[in-house]
């Protein structure tokens, strides 16, 4: 076991390899039971009588460690010394990673795990006492300190190469490992066959620059990151969780502003005009223009024009000119109204509407009236018995006893000042939601890529 409860690192000791006599430096000589000769790769076991025995031959490491043995760094408030480097892989898969054994003279051992350039600081209950309360229940999730960790992978870890010193037979041990993720954290459950209790370890994703700064190592020596790490934090998730909590307050704030504005400047009706349009017999599809009664605005206001015409299988177009009676300044808008319906293939159908809305903003105070220039399609007329169209005027119907002019539809125009424009409110809400939706989509895409490396992906059914 690691030598702990000290005030400083113990003095290093050199021992001779029993095979090649190469000097091996031990940084925790009291706590280390095994070590590897960097010259001949002998895996050496120290007996109770401090006799060094060659237990087996270790394979040479395939990569030079980024953190050199014996290097010291301050990380998470603890002073660590690198005393071992291990290369591991999954027993039944090609996935391989590297671990750096860290020794702290107060608490004991921790490690850095590196896979495809993604680094995780891993420690047990010596650093995180609450881990000692966890139980391995075989579930697909674990709740730990208000976070829910989701099952990510299961595998058996095999040590393929190593250097340094250790307090257990790491070459012999093949722990069955289960990973649960809650980025940037990850929980490991390791169970060694023939041992009763599983061991829990907590990992936290670590940026390489933090490690380089702590151990005074050149950042250029660190491997480049490949893909997305199992517990790599998502900047999109951080943005999403920050935004979605704030968005309801923004929407409520906008609604309060809208209601406040309507209370301070309430909407009111300035004109409600009905006019039976009369066809201009000199021009096809046109009606005689007309003027509405005058109305007055006490202050600058927005005006909402609602134009209603009971057209039936027909259309109407109205050009509305708002005229300031003092200076003849005018604002002109044109709106079309169409409404058609019928019965076809056993079903009723309809399209269009019998009303339209127009908004004019920032109309100055003053006295106004409207000039209306209507136009419409030919009337749909049920011909009475004995009636026929006048050949000289198609808009006049001759019967045996009377002559009927085909009048146009009634045009109803309602004008409201300071209208409450809820459409603008909902458009604003929609625009506000665009960025959160984009962030949610980026977060989801990121998470799907993360879980592509897992046999337990919650997104599998979405494919």
KEBALUM-767505 format. One record per residue: x, y, z of N, C-alpha, C in turn; residue in one letter. Coordinates in steps of 0.05 Angstrom, whole numbers, padded with zeros to 5 digits, always signed. Example, Ala and Ser with C-alpha at 12.3 -4.5 7.8 and 13.67 -1.06 7.14 Angstrom:
2
+00264-00114+00156+00246-00090+00156+00264-00066+00156A;+00257-00045+00142+00273-00021+00143+00258+00001+00157S;
END
This chain:
463
+00017-00024+00000+00000+00000+00000+00017+00025+00000X;+00006+00047-00011+00021+00072-00012+00028+00081+00016X;+00051+00094+00018+00060+00106+00043+00046+00133+00045X;+00029+00137+00066+00013+00162+00067+00017+00175+00095X;+00002+00197+00098+00002+00212+00123+00030+00223+00129X;+00044+00230+00108+00071+00243+00111+00069+00272+00106X;+00090+00287+00112+00091+00316+00107+00105+00323+00081X;+00118+00303+00070+00133+00307+00045+00137+00279+00032X;+00146+00280+00006+00152+00255-00007+00175+00241+00007X;+00173+00214+00010+00195+00199+00022+00220+00201+00003X;+00243+00195+00015+00268+00195-00001+00267+00172-00020X;+00275+00177-00044+00277+00156-00065+00300+00137-00058X;+00297+00112-00066+00318+00092-00063+00323+00078-00089X;+00348+00070-00094+00356+00055-00117+00359+00026-00109X;+00348+00008-00126+00352-00021-00122+00363-00032-00148X;+00378-00054-00146+00390-00066-00169+00371-00088-00180X;+00368-00088-00207+00353-00109-00219+00367-00136-00215X;+00353-00156-00205+00366-00182-00200+00375-00196-00226X;+00366-00187-00249+00373-00200-00274+00396-00185-00288X;+00393-00158-00292+00414-00144-00307+00430-00125-00290X;+00423-00123-00265+00437-00105-00245+00433-00075-00251X;+00414-00069-00269+00408-00041-00274+00396-00028-00249X;+00404-00003-00243+00393+00011-00220+00365+00021-00225X;+00346+00014-00208+00318+00022-00211+00312+00041-00188X;+00301+00064-00194+00294+00084-00174+00265+00080-00164X;+00262+00077-00138+00236+00074-00126+00229+00100-00111X;+00206+00112-00118+00199+00138-00106+00181+00134-00081X;+00170+00110-00078+00156+00103-00053+00166+00076-00044X;+00190+00075-00035+00203+00048-00030+00188+00032-00009X;+00175+00044+00011+00161+00029+00031+00135+00018+00021X;+00122+00032+00003+00095+00025-00006+00095+00007-00031X;+00117+00007-00046+00118-00008-00071+00126-00037-00067X;+00110-00055-00079+00116-00084-00077+00125-00095-00104X;+00121-00080-00125+00129-00089-00152+00141-00066-00167X;+00159-00072-00185+00170-00052-00203+00180-00065-00229X;+00186-00048-00248+00195-00058-00274+00223-00047-00280X;+00240-00064-00289+00267-00054-00297+00265-00042-00325X;+00273-00017-00327+00272-00004-00353+00293-00013-00373X;+00311-00030-00363+00332-00040-00381+00325-00067-00393X;+00316-00086-00376+00310-00113-00387+00280-00120-00385X;+00264-00102-00375+00235-00105-00374+00226-00128-00355X;+00243-00134-00336+00235-00154-00316+00214-00142-00297X;+00193-00157-00291+00173-00149-00272+00181-00162-00245X;+00189-00144-00226+00202-00153-00202+00183-00151-00178X;+00183-00171-00161+00167-00172-00137+00186-00171-00113X;+00180-00152-00094+00195-00151-00069+00181-00167-00048X;+00194-00187-00037+00183-00203-00016+00183-00189+00011X;+00172-00202+00031+00171-00189+00058+00199-00185+00069X;+00218-00200+00060+00246-00196+00069+00262-00178+00051X;+00247-00162+00034+00259-00143+00015+00277-00157-00005X;+00271-00182-00011+00286-00196-00031+00272-00191-00058X;+00287-00183-00078+00277-00177-00104+00276-00202-00121X;+00252-00210-00129+00249-00234-00146+00237-00227-00173X;+00247-00238-00194+00236-00234-00220+00211-00251-00222X;+00188-00238-00224+00163-00253-00225+00156-00262-00253X;+00160-00244-00272+00154-00250-00300+00167-00229-00318X;+00166-00233-00343+00177-00214-00362+00155-00196-00373X;+00159-00170-00372+00139-00151-00382+00146-00143-00411X;+00126-00137-00426+00131-00128-00454+00140-00099-00453X;+00158-00091-00472+00167-00063-00472+00144-00044-00480X;+00145-00020-00469+00124-00001-00475+00125+00008-00505X;+00102+00013-00517+00100+00021-00545+00102+00051-00549X;+00097+00066-00529+00099+00095-00531+00115+00106-00507X;+00130+00127-00512+00144+00141-00491+00124+00158-00475X;+00124+00156-00449+00104+00171-00432+00109+00201-00435X;+00087+00216-00435+00089+00245-00437+00099+00256-00410X;+00090+00244-00388+00099+00252-00361+00121+00233-00352X;+00144+00243-00348+00167+00226-00341+00164+00216-00312X;+00175+00192-00307+00175+00182-00280+00191+00200-00262X;+00180+00206-00238+00194+00223-00219+00186+00252-00221X;+00171+00260-00243+00163+00288-00246+00141+00294-00225X;+00142+00319-00215+00124+00327-00193+00107+00351-00203X;+00081+00351-00195+00064+00373-00202+00042+00377-00181X;+00032+00401-00179+00010+00408-00161-00016+00408-00177X;-00034+00390-00170-00059+00387-00185-00082+00383-00166X;-00103+00398-00170-00127+00398-00152-00120+00401-00123X;-00100+00417-00118-00092+00422-00090-00075+00401-00077X;-00067+00381-00092-00050+00360-00082-00023+00359-00098X;-00002+00353-00084+00024+00349-00097+00027+00320-00104X;+00031+00315-00130+00033+00288-00140+00061+00284-00153X;+00069+00258-00151+00094+00250-00164+00086+00226-00182X;+00096+00227-00207+00091+00205-00226+00109+00182-00220X;+00098+00159-00212+00115+00136-00205+00111+00112-00223X;+00091+00113-00241+00086+00090-00259+00072+00098-00284X;+00077+00082-00305+00064+00086-00331+00055+00059-00341X;+00029+00057-00348+00017+00031-00356+00003+00034-00382X;+00007+00014-00400-00008+00013-00425-00028-00010-00422X;-00054-00004-00428-00075-00024-00424-00092-00026-00450X;-00108-00047-00451-00127-00051-00473-00151-00067-00462X;-00172-00067-00478-00194-00084-00472-00188-00113-00480X;-00196-00132-00464-00189-00160-00469-00200-00170-00496X;-00224-00162-00503-00237-00172-00527-00241-00151-00549X;-00226-00129-00547-00229-00108-00567-00202-00093-00570X;-00198-00079-00592-00172-00066-00597-00168-00040-00583X;-00188-00031-00567-00186-00005-00554-00163-00005-00533X;-00145+00014-00536-00122+00015-00518-00119+00043-00507X;-00109+00045-00482-00105+00070-00469-00081+00069-00451X;-00074+00091-00439-00051+00094-00422-00058+00106-00395X;-00044+00097-00374-00049+00108-00348-00023+00116-00335X;-00023+00139-00321+00000+00149-00306-00007+00147-00277X;+00009+00131-00262+00004+00127-00233+00016+00151-00218X;-00001+00164-00202+00006+00188-00187+00007+00181-00157X;+00027+00191-00144+00030+00185-00115+00030+00212-00100X;+00012+00213-00080+00011+00235-00062+00018+00225-00033X;+00035+00239-00019+00045+00229+00007+00024+00232+00029X;+00002+00246+00024-00019+00248+00045-00042+00228+00040X;-00051+00226+00015-00075+00210+00010-00069+00183-00003X;-00049+00182-00020-00043+00156-00033-00042+00159-00063X;-00054+00139-00077-00051+00137-00106-00075+00149-00121X;-00069+00161-00144-00090+00169-00164-00077+00163-00191X;-00091+00171-00213-00078+00168-00239-00090+00186-00260X;-00075+00190-00281-00085+00203-00305-00090+00180-00325X;-00114+00179-00337-00120+00160-00358-00122+00176-00384X;-00108+00166-00405-00108+00180-00431-00116+00161-00453X;-00137+00169-00468-00146+00153-00491-00152+00172-00514X;-00138+00167-00536-00141+00183-00561-00138+00213-00555X;-00119+00220-00537-00114+00248-00531-00133+00260-00511X;-00152+00244-00500-00170+00254-00480-00160+00245-00452X;-00158+00264-00434-00146+00258-00408-00167+00260-00386X;-00165+00241-00366-00183+00240-00344-00167+00236-00318X;-00172+00253-00298-00160+00249-00272-00178+00229-00256X;-00166+00207-00247-00182+00186-00234-00171+00181-00206X;-00189+00180-00186-00181+00174-00159-00203+00159-00144X;-00195+00146-00122-00214+00130-00107-00224+00144-00082X;-00234+00128-00064-00246+00139-00039-00226+00153-00021X;-00200+00149-00026-00180+00164-00011-00182+00194-00016X;-00190+00201-00041-00194+00229-00048-00224+00237-00048X;-00241+00218-00053-00270+00223-00054-00284+00203-00034X;-00285+00210-00008-00296+00191+00012-00324+00181+00006X;-00340+00197-00007-00368+00189-00012-00369+00164-00030X;-00348+00158-00045-00348+00134-00062-00351+00109-00045X;-00342+00110-00020-00343+00087-00003-00371+00079+00004X;-00391+00096-00001-00419+00090+00006-00434+00078-00018X;-00421+00077-00041-00435+00067-00065-00435+00036-00065X;-00456+00025-00077-00458-00004-00079-00462-00011-00108X;-00451-00033-00117-00454-00043-00144-00480-00059-00146X;-00501-00047-00157-00527-00060-00158-00533-00071-00186X;-00514-00068-00205-00519-00078-00231-00539-00062-00248X;-00544-00037-00240-00563-00020-00254-00550-00007-00278X;-00566+00006-00295-00556+00020-00318-00551+00049-00311X;-00554+00057-00286-00548+00084-00278-00539+00084-00248X;-00525+00105-00240-00517+00108-00213-00521+00137-00205X;-00533+00142-00182-00536+00169-00171-00513+00174-00151X;-00498+00195-00157-00476+00201-00139-00473+00231-00137X;-00476+00241-00113-00474+00270-00107-00490+00287-00127X;-00516+00281-00128-00536+00297-00143-00532+00295-00174X;-00515+00277-00183-00512+00272-00212-00521+00243-00218X;-00533+00240-00241-00540+00213-00250-00520+00205-00271X;-00507+00183-00266-00487+00172-00285-00500+00149-00300X;-00496+00149-00327-00509+00130-00345-00488+00110-00355X;-00497+00085-00356-00479+00063-00364-00469+00069-00393X;-00442+00067-00396-00429+00073-00422-00415+00048-00433X;-00401+00033-00417-00387+00010-00428-00380-00010-00406X;-00375-00035-00414-00366-00056-00397-00343-00070-00412X;-00322-00077-00397-00299-00090-00409-00281-00102-00388X;-00263-00119-00396-00242-00129-00379-00216-00117-00387X;-00203-00103-00368-00178-00089-00374-00154-00107-00372X;-00136-00106-00391-00112-00122-00392-00088-00103-00394X;-00068-00108-00377-00043-00092-00378-00025-00104-00399X;-00016-00088-00418+00001-00099-00440+00030-00091-00437X;+00036-00069-00424+00063-00060-00419+00063-00040-00397X;+00087-00036-00383+00088-00018-00361+00117-00012-00353X;+00120+00010-00340+00145+00017-00326+00139+00031-00300X;+00157+00031-00281+00153+00044-00256+00149+00025-00233X;+00135+00034-00212+00131+00018-00188+00101+00017-00181X;+00093-00005-00167+00065-00009-00161+00063-00024-00134X;+00039-00022-00122+00035-00036-00097+00018-00061-00100X;+00013-00069-00125-00003-00094-00130+00007-00107-00156X;+00000-00132-00159+00008-00147-00183-00009-00139-00207X;-00002-00117-00219-00018-00105-00240-00018-00122-00266X;+00004-00137-00270+00005-00154-00294-00014-00178-00291X;-00017-00188-00267-00035-00211-00263-00064-00202-00262X;-00070-00179-00252-00097-00170-00247-00111-00163-00273X;-00136-00173-00276-00152-00166-00300-00180-00158-00290X;-00183-00134-00281-00209-00126-00269-00231-00123-00290X;-00255-00132-00282-00279-00127-00299-00288-00099-00292X;-00289-00082-00313-00293-00054-00309-00320-00045-00322X;-00334-00028-00307-00359-00017-00317-00357+00014-00315X;-00364+00028-00337-00362+00057-00337-00389+00070-00338X;-00393+00090-00322-00418+00106-00322-00410+00135-00326X;-00423+00149-00344-00414+00176-00351-00436+00197-00343X;-00426+00220-00335-00442+00244-00331-00422+00267-00336X;-00416+00272-00362-00394+00291-00369-00396+00317-00353X;-00373+00326-00343-00346+00316-00348-00336+00294-00329X;-00355+00283-00313-00347+00262-00294-00352+00235-00306X;-00338+00215-00295-00342+00187-00302-00337+00170-00278X;-00354+00151-00273-00351+00132-00251-00341+00105-00262X;-00321+00094-00249-00311+00067-00256-00318+00048-00233X;-00328+00025-00240-00331+00003-00221-00312-00019-00230X;-00293-00026-00213-00274-00048-00219-00279-00071-00200X;-00282-00094-00212-00286-00118-00195-00265-00138-00205X;-00248-00146-00186-00227-00166-00192-00238-00193-00184X;-00238-00213-00203-00248-00240-00196-00235-00250-00170X;-00252-00264-00154-00243-00276-00129-00240-00255-00106X;-00247-00230-00112-00248-00209-00092-00278-00202-00087X;-00285-00199-00062-00313-00196-00055-00325-00168-00062X;-00310-00147-00056-00321-00120-00059-00311-00107-00085X;-00329-00094-00099-00321-00077-00122-00310-00051-00112X;-00292-00040-00128-00280-00014-00121-00291+00008-00140X;-00298+00031-00128-00308+00053-00144-00287+00075-00146X;-00285+00086-00170-00267+00108-00176-00281+00130-00191X;-00274+00155-00185-00287+00178-00198-00266+00191-00216X;-00274+00196-00241-00257+00209-00260-00268+00236-00268X;-00251+00255-00275-00260+00281-00285-00243+00288-00309X;-00257+00296-00330-00243+00303-00355-00225+00327-00350X;-00200+00325-00361-00180+00345-00355-00168+00354-00381X;-00165+00380-00384-00152+00391-00408-00122+00386-00407X;-00110+00378-00429-00081+00374-00429-00064+00397-00419X;-00074+00421-00425-00058+00445-00417-00057+00447-00387X;-00077+00438-00372-00077+00438-00343-00055+00419-00333X;-00053+00396-00345-00032+00377-00337-00004+00387-00344X;-00002+00398-00368+00024+00409-00377+00033+00431-00358X;+00015+00448-00350+00023+00470-00332+00030+00459-00304X;+00015+00439-00295+00019+00429-00268+00046+00414-00266X;+00053+00399-00287+00077+00383-00286+00100+00395-00303X;+00097+00420-00311+00118+00434-00325+00128+00418-00349X;+00108+00410-00365+00114+00393-00389+00106+00408-00414X;+00121+00405-00436+00115+00418-00461+00089+00407-00472X;+00070+00425-00477+00043+00417-00487+00045+00404-00514X;+00066+00410-00529+00069+00398-00556+00074+00368-00554X;+00082+00358-00531+00087+00329-00528+00061+00313-00525X;+00039+00327-00518+00014+00313-00514+00002+00304-00540X;-00009+00280-00541-00022+00270-00566-00046+00287-00573X;-00051+00289-00599-00075+00304-00609-00100+00288-00602X;-00122+00303-00597-00147+00291-00591-00160+00280-00616X;-00172+00256-00613-00186+00244-00635-00215+00239-00626X;-00234+00248-00642-00262+00243-00635-00271+00257-00610X;-00292+00246-00597-00304+00256-00573-00299+00236-00550X;-00288+00246-00528-00284+00228-00505-00309+00221-00491X;-00309+00198-00478-00333+00188-00465-00344+00207-00444X;-00326+00222-00431-00335+00242-00410-00326+00270-00417X;-00321+00275-00443-00313+00302-00452-00337+00320-00449X;-00334+00343-00436-00356+00361-00433-00364+00374-00460X;-00389+00378-00463-00400+00390-00488-00405+00420-00483X;-00392+00437-00499-00398+00466-00496-00426+00472-00505X;-00437+00455-00523-00465+00459-00532-00484+00452-00509X;-00478+00432-00494-00495+00425-00471-00494+00447-00450X;-00470+00458-00445-00468+00480-00426-00484+00504-00435X;-00483+00510-00461-00499+00533-00471-00529+00527-00469X;-00537+00502-00476-00565+00495-00475-00576+00497-00447X;-00563+00485-00428-00573+00485-00400-00573+00514-00389X;-00555+00531-00398-00556+00559-00389-00579+00574-00401X;-00585+00568-00427-00605+00583-00442-00633+00574-00434X;-00637+00547-00432-00665+00538-00429-00676+00546-00401X;-00658+00550-00382-00667+00559-00356-00674+00589-00356X;-00661+00604-00374-00665+00632-00375-00687+00640-00394X;-00693+00624-00414-00712+00630-00435-00740+00636-00424X;-00751+00620-00406-00778+00626-00396-00780+00653-00382X;-00758+00661-00368-00759+00687-00356-00759+00710-00376X;-00745+00706-00399-00744+00726-00420-00772+00728-00433X;-00785+00705-00438-00812+00706-00449-00832+00720-00431X;-00831+00713-00405-00848+00726-00386-00842+00756-00385X;-00817+00764-00386-00809+00792-00385-00821+00807-00409X;-00819+00794-00433-00831+00806-00457-00861+00809-00455X;-00874+00789-00443-00903+00790-00440-00910+00813-00421X;-00895+00816-00399-00900+00838-00380-00897+00865-00394X;-00876+00867-00411-00872+00892-00425-00896+00898-00444X;-00906+00876-00457-00929+00880-00475-00954+00888-00461X;-00960+00875-00438-00983+00882-00423-00980+00910-00411X;-00956+00917-00402-00951+00943-00391-00955+00965-00411X;-00945+00960-00436-00949+00980-00457-00978+00983-00464X;-00993+00961-00464-01022+00963-00470-01037+00977-00448X;-01027+00975-00423-01040+00989-00401-01034+01019-00403X;-01010+01026-00409-01002+01055-00410-01015+01068-00435X;-01015+01054-00457-01027+01065-00482-01047+01045-00493X;-01071+01044-00481-01090+01023-00489-01100+01028-00518X;-01107+01006-00531-01117+01008-00558-01146+01019-00557X;-01153+01033-00578-01181+01044-00580-01188+01047-00609X;-01214+01046-00614-01225+01046-00641-01228+01075-00650X;-01218+01081-00674-01221+01109-00685-01240+01110-00709X;-01246+01087-00721-01264+01087-00744-01277+01059-00747X;-01303+01059-00753-01317+01034-00759-01336+01040-00781X;-01328+01034-00806-01343+01044-00829-01353+01020-00846X;-01379+01022-00854-01392+01003-00872-01399+01018-00897X;-01394+01006-00920-01402+01020-00945-01410+00999-00966X;-01434+01003-00977-01443+00986-00999-01431+00996-01025X;-01412+00980-01035-01398+00989-01059-01417+00989-01083X;-01412+01008-01101-01428+01012-01125-01410+01010-01149X;-01417+00993-01168-01400+00988-01191-01399+01013-01209X;-01375+01017-01219-01370+01037-01239-01375+01025-01266X;-01398+01031-01279-01406+01018-01304-01388+01024-01327X;-01371+01045-01323-01353+01052-01345-01328+01036-01345X;-01322+01022-01322-01297+01007-01320-01303+00979-01310X;-01293+00959-01323-01298+00931-01315-01284+00925-01288X;-01298+00911-01271-01287+00901-01245-01280+00923-01226X;-01289+00948-01230-01282+00969-01212-01308+00982-01201X;-01304+00994-01177-01326+01007-01163-01320+01036-01160X;-01341+01051-01154-01337+01079-01149-01322+01083-01123X;-01300+01100-01123-01286+01105-01098-01304+01121-01079X;-01296+01119-01053-01312+01134-01033-01293+01143-01010X;-01303+01161-00994-01289+01172-00971-01303+01163-00946X;-01286+01158-00925-01298+01152-00899-01301+01177-00882X;-01316+01176-00861-01317+01199-00842-01289+01204-00831X;-01285+01228-00822-01259+01236-00810-01256+01225-00782X;-01231+01221-00774-01225+01213-00746-01199+01227-00738X;-01194+01228-00712-01172+01243-00702-01154+01226-00683X;-01128+01229-00687-01108+01217-00669-01097+01238-00651X;-01098+01233-00625-01088+01252-00605-01058+01252-00603X;-01045+01230-00610-01016+01228-00609-01007+01208-00630X;-00981+01207-00634-00970+01188-00654-00978+01160-00646X;-00988+01145-00665-00998+01118-00659-00993+01099-00683X;-00994+01074-00677-00996+01054-00698-01026+01050-00703X;-01032+01044-00728-01060+01039-00736-01063+01012-00748X;-01083+00997-00739-01089+00971-00751-01115+00973-00766X;-01114+00966-00792-01138+00967-00810-01147+00938-00814X;-01172+00933-00806-01185+00907-00811-01205+00911-00833X;-01201+00898-00856-01218+00901-00879-01234+00876-00882X;-01261+00878-00882-01278+00854-00884-01297+00858-00907X;-01299+00837-00924-01318+00838-00947-01330+00810-00950X;-01357+00807-00951-01369+00781-00952-01369+00769-00980X;-01346+00768-00993-01344+00757-01020-01349+00727-01018X;-01362+00717-01040-01370+00688-01040-01363+00678-01068X;-01342+00660-01068-01332+00651-01094-01324+00675-01112X;-01311+00693-01099-01304+00718-01113-01280+00731-01099X;-01273+00754-01109-01250+00768-01098-01256+00798-01096X;-01242+00812-01079-01244+00841-01077-01216+00851-01070X;-01210+00874-01083-01184+00887-01077-01191+00916-01070X;-01179+00925-01048-01184+00953-01038-01158+00967-01034X;-01156+00990-01048-01133+01008-01042-01142+01029-01022X;-01129+01029-00999-01137+01047-00977-01115+01068-00975X;-01124+01093-00976-01106+01116-00974-01113+01132-00949X;-01095+01132-00930-01098+01148-00906-01088+01176-00912X;-01106+01196-00908-01099+01224-00915-01100+01242-00890X;-01078+01256-00886-01078+01277-00865-01092+01302-00876X;-01113+01310-00862-01129+01332-00873-01116+01359-00870X;-01095+01361-00855-01082+01386-00851-01060+01391-00872X;-01044+01371-00878-01022+01376-00897-01023+01357-00921X;-01045+01341-00923-01049+01322-00945-01027+01300-00947X;-01012+01296-00926-00994+01274-00926-01010+01248-00927X;-01001+01228-00942-01017+01204-00945-01000+01179-00943X;-01014+01157-00935-01002+01131-00934-01021+01112-00949X;-01010+01097-00968-01027+01080-00985-01020+01051-00982X;-01041+01034-00979-01037+01005-00978-01059+00992-00995X;-01052+00969-01006-01071+00954-01022-01073+00926-01012X;-01098+00917-01007-01102+00890-00997-01122+00875-01014X;-01118+00849-01018-01136+00832-01033-01150+00813-01015X;-01175+00808-01020-01191+00789-01005-01203+00769-01025X;-01199+00743-01020-01210+00723-01037-01222+00700-01020X;-01245+00691-01029-01256+00668-01015-01272+00651-01035X;-01264+00626-01036-01276+00607-01055-01283+00581-01039X;-01304+00568-01048-01312+00543-01035-01328+00527-01055X;-01332+00501-01049-01347+00484-01067-01348+00456-01056X;-01357+00438-01073-01361+00410-01066-01349+00394-01089X;-01330+00377-01083-01316+00362-01104-01308+00334-01093X;-01312+00314-01109-01305+00287-01102-01315+00279-01074X;-01340+00287-01068-01352+00279-01043-01343+00295-01019X;-01328+00316-01023-01318+00331-01000-01322+00361-01005X;-01328+00375-00983-01329+00404-00984-01301+00416-00982X;-01296+00437-00997-01270+00450-00996-01274+00481-00995X;-01254+00494-00984-01255+00523-00984-01226+00533-00983X;-01222+00557-00993-01195+00570-00991-01199+00600-00990X;-01179+00613-00978-01180+00642-00976-01194+00651-00951X;-01200+00677-00949-01213+00689-00926-01229+00713-00934X;-01248+00721-00917-01264+00744-00923-01255+00769-00908X;-01231+00768-00897-01220+00792-00883-01190+00793-00886X;-01179+00817-00881-01150+00821-00883-01143+00843-00863X;-01118+00842-00854-01108+00862-00835-01084+00876-00846X;-01082+00902-00841-01060+00919-00850-01051+00936-00826X;-01025+00938-00822-01015+00954-00800-00997+00977-00811X;-01003+01001-00801-00986+01024-00807-00975+01034-00780X;-00949+01038-00779-00937+01046-00754-00928+01075-00755X;-00926+01087-00731-00916+01114-00727-00931+01135-00744X;-00958+01134-00742-00974+01155-00755-00976+01179-00737X;-00969+01203-00747-00969+01227-00730-00997+01234-00720X;-00998+01249-00699-01024+01260-00689-01036+01278-00710X;-01063+01278-00711-01076+01296-00731-01103+01285-00738X;-01117+01299-00757-01143+01291-00766-01140+01278-00793X;-01154+01255-00796-01151+01238-00820-01178+01229-00831X;-01177+01220-00856-01199+01205-00868-01186+01185-00887X;-01203+01166-00897-01193+01146-00915-01206+01150-00943X;-01190+01147-00964-01200+01145-00991-01199+01116-00999X;-01222+01104-01006-01223+01076-01013-01228+01073-01043X;-01211+01056-01055-01214+01050-01084-01218+01020-01087X;-01243+01011-01088-01248+00982-01089-01249+00971-01117X;-01243+00946-01120-01247+00932-01146-01254+00903-01138X;-01270+00890-01156-01278+00863-01150-01284+00848-01175X;-01287+00822-01173-01294+00805-01196-01323+00808-01203X;-01331+00796-01226-01359+00797-01234-01377+00784-01214X;-01401+00794-01210-01419+00783-01190-01429+00756-01198X;-01434+00740-01178-01447+00714-01182-01477+00718-01176X;-01494+00717-01197-01522+00724-01194-01540+00701-01202X;-01559+00694-01186-01579+00674-01194-01600+00688-01210X;-01603+00680-01236-01621+00694-01254-01650+00686-01249X;-01668+00705-01242-01697+00699-01238-01709+00689-01264X;-01732+00675-01262-01746+00666-01287-01753+00690-01304X;-01748+00688-01330-01755+00709-01349-01735+00731-01350X;-01712+00729-01335-01693+00751-01334-01669+00744-01352X;-01656+00766-01361-01633+00763-01379-01615+00787-01374X;-01589+00783-01381-01571+00806-01378-01576+00826-01400X;-01574+00851-01393-01577+00873-01413-01552+00872-01431X;-01557+00871-01457-01535+00868-01476-01517+00893-01476X;-01527+00916-01469-01511+00940-01469-01497+00945-01443X;-01506+00933-01421-01493+00936-01395-01494+00910-01380X;-01473+00896-01380-01473+00869-01367-01477+00871-01337X;-01476+00894-01324-01479+00896-01296-01508+00903-01288X;-01527+00904-01308-01555+00909-01303-01571+00886-01313X;-01589+00876-01295-01605+00853-01301-01634+00862-01307X;-01645+00853-01331-01672+00860-01339-01691+00837-01332X;-01713+00843-01320-01734+00823-01315-01759+00833-01329X;-01781+00819-01326-01806+00827-01339-01816+00853-01328X;-01810+00858-01302-01823+00882-01290-01803+00901-01278X;-01777+00892-01273-01759+00910-01259-01731+00908-01272X;-01715+00928-01267-01687+00928-01274-01671+00931-01248X;-01652+00911-01243-01637+00910-01219-01608+00915-01224X;-01596+00934-01211-01567+00938-01213-01553+00918-01195X;-01531+00906-01206-01515+00886-01190-01495+00901-01173X;-01502+00908-01148-01485+00922-01130-01462+00904-01121X;-01440+00916-01113-01417+00901-01103-01421+00894-01074X;-01401+00881-01062-01403+00873-01034-01400+00896-01015X;-01410+00893-00991-01407+00913-00971-01378+00912-00960X;-01365+00935-00958-01338+00936-00948-01339+00947-00920X;-01329+00931-00901-01328+00940-00873-01299+00945-00866X;-01293+00970-00857-01266+00977-00849-01267+00986-00820X;-01250+00973-00804-01248+00980-00776-01219+00988-00771X;-01215+01012-00759-01188+01022-00753-01185+01025-00723X;-01163+01013-00713-01157+01013-00685-01130+01026-00681X;-01128+01045-00662-01103+01058-00654-01090+01043-00631X;-01063+01043-00630-01048+01029-00609-01056+01000-00607X;-01056+00985-00629-01065+00957-00628-01045+00940-00613X;-01056+00920-00599-01038+00900-00586-01032+00879-00607X;-01007+00879-00616-01000+00862-00639-00987+00837-00628X;-01004+00817-00622-00993+00793-00610-00976+00777-00630X;-00981+00782-00656-00965+00769-00676-00936+00776-00672X;-00930+00802-00667-00903+00810-00662-00891+00797-00638X;-00908+00793-00617-00898+00780-00593-00890+00751-00599X;-00907+00737-00614-00901+00709-00619-00878+00706-00639X;-00876+00725-00658-00852+00725-00676-00827+00729-00660X;-00828+00747-00640-00805+00752-00623-00797+00728-00607X;-00818+00714-00597-00813+00690-00581-00801+00669-00599X;-00811+00666-00624-00800+00647-00643-00771+00653-00649X;-00765+00678-00654-00737+00686-00659-00719+00681-00636X;-00730+00685-00611-00715+00680-00587-00709+00650-00585X;-00728+00633-00595-00725+00605-00592-00706+00593-00613X;-00700+00608-00634-00683+00596-00655-00656+00589-00645X;-00643+00606-00630-00616+00600-00620-00616+00577-00600X;-00635+00577-00580-00637+00553-00563-00642+00527-00578X;-00659+00528-00599-00664+00504-00614-00639+00495-00629X;-00624+00514-00640-00599+00508-00653-00579+00496-00633X;-00578+00508-00609-00560+00497-00589-00568+00469-00581X;-00594+00465-00578-00603+00438-00571-00596+00418-00592X;-00599+00426-00618-00593+00408-00640-00563+00402-00640X;-00546+00422-00635-00517+00417-00635-00510+00399-00611X;-00523+00403-00588-00518+00386-00565-00525+00357-00571X;-00549+00354-00583-00558+00327-00589-00539+00313-00609X;-00531+00328-00630-00512+00317-00649-00486+00309-00636X;-00476+00326-00618-00452+00320-00604-00454+00295-00587X;-00477+00293-00573-00481+00269-00555-00484+00244-00572X;-00497+00245-00595-00500+00221-00611-00472+00211-00621X;-00454+00230-00627-00427+00223-00635-00412+00210-00612X;-00416+00221-00588-00403+00210-00564-00412+00181-00560X;-00438+00176-00562-00449+00150-00555-00446+00130-00578X;-00435+00138-00601-00429+00119-00622-00408+00098-00613X;-00392+00106-00593-00371+00087-00583-00382+00069-00560X;-00407+00070-00555-00419+00055-00533-00438+00034-00543X;-00439+00011-00529-00459-00009-00535-00486-00004-00521X;-00487+00018-00506-00511+00025-00490-00522+00052-00498X;-00520+00060-00523-00528+00086-00531-00558+00090-00529X;-00566+00112-00516-00595+00118-00514-00606+00129-00541X;-00588+00134-00560-00596+00144-00586-00598+00122-00607X;-00594+00098-00599-00593+00076-00619-00620+00073-00633X;-00642+00077-00619-00668+00074-00631-00675+00096-00650X;-00659+00119-00649-00665+00141-00667-00654+00138-00694X;-00636+00119-00698-00622+00116-00723-00641+00104-00744X;
END
